[in-house]
Structure formats: C-alpha cells, structure tokens
Amino acid sequence: MADGSLYTERLVLRPPSMDDLDWCLVAINTPGMMRHLGGEVRSEGEVRESLEGDIAAFATPGGHQRWTAWCGDERVGRVGLFHVRSDAAPEALRGQREIGWMFAEEHQGNGYATEAADAVLGWAFACDLPEVFSQTSDSNAASTRMMQRLGLARRSELDYVDPDYPAADNPTTVWSITAEDWSARRG
C-alpha cells in the first residue's frame, strides 16, 4: 500500500485522481445513485470540487480517504472513510470516522461494495481506529443489509433527523463496529 492502494481478491482500491471525474459524472452522479445521498444530481462543477477535495484530503494526515474501486481495468465504485460532519448529528457522533460507499448501478449486486468496505475497515483498524460508524436510513434497505453483513451493530441511541435529507430518508440510522468486534469476526 505504498501508493495508498488497497487490494482485495477482485478489486484494487486506488487513491482518487482527476482521471476519475468523467466516470463520476456518468456512473455515480445519476438520479438512481444520488437518491439516498440527498437526492440531487450535482453540477459538473460540484462534482469536480468534491473530487478535488477528496484528492487533497487523501494526501492530508487525518483527512478523509475515498478510494476508487477498480475491477480489472474498469472503475466500479467508490468507498471511503470520512468524519461525521452533520450539525444535526448527536454530539457523540460528530467528528467520528464513518465508512461509506457508492457503486455504479451496473456493478451492484456483485458483492464488490461489501468486499471493498471490508478492506477499508481492515485498513482503519490497522491504523488503530477503535470504532467506525456508518449511516443510512430505513429507505436504503441495500445499505442496511450490507452493514449487517459487515458486522456493524445498530446504534439507535444515535439516530437523528437530518434536515438535509427528505422525509423519506429520515431518520438517519446509525451503525458501528469496533476494532475488537471486527477482529473477532475474522476468527
């Protein structure tokens, strides 16, 4: 991982680059993909600015990491570790590390997201993070099932209403896994 890449059985998770922009615009910035991420397709400028921020943060100690997931020579998704920033989040959750993912619609259902997220959790716990959180809503059943497959536990005491999301995507449900629990799942 000298270059920041992570490897799984089928995927290479590479640090973001501006070469990802066109793919993000076509495969990720779609109504179907954005429906659980605030619902709005973003402008090209907003996607560019977000990608530039990902690149800068990846190179910054303590910044967030958002890898681009590749299967062979094809981009299939993105997965990353962020800091919970929502002002609506409970105080105990703000600033905590959060894992998130988005995989292009044509690559969903192949187990890529679970495989990539598991690799990122392994990386996070190897970096001595004690716990990693994740957030979704009951309307996003696929992400909820994936969190369960990854071994995350529901933290209903941290659920909250996020005014940046439509009523159908509220409340925000919170999940987490500790380094100890992740390690125990590995046997």
Secondary structure, 3 states (H helix, E strand, C coil): CCCCCEECCCCEEECCCHHHHHHHHHHHCCHHHHCCCCCCCCCHHHHHHHHHHHHHHHCCCCCCEEEEEEECCEEEEEEEEEECCCCCCCCCCCCCEEEEEEECHHHCCCCHHHHHHHHHHHHHHHCCCCEEEEEEECCCHHHHHHHHHHCCEECHHHCECCCCCCHHHCCEEEEEEEHHHHHHHCC
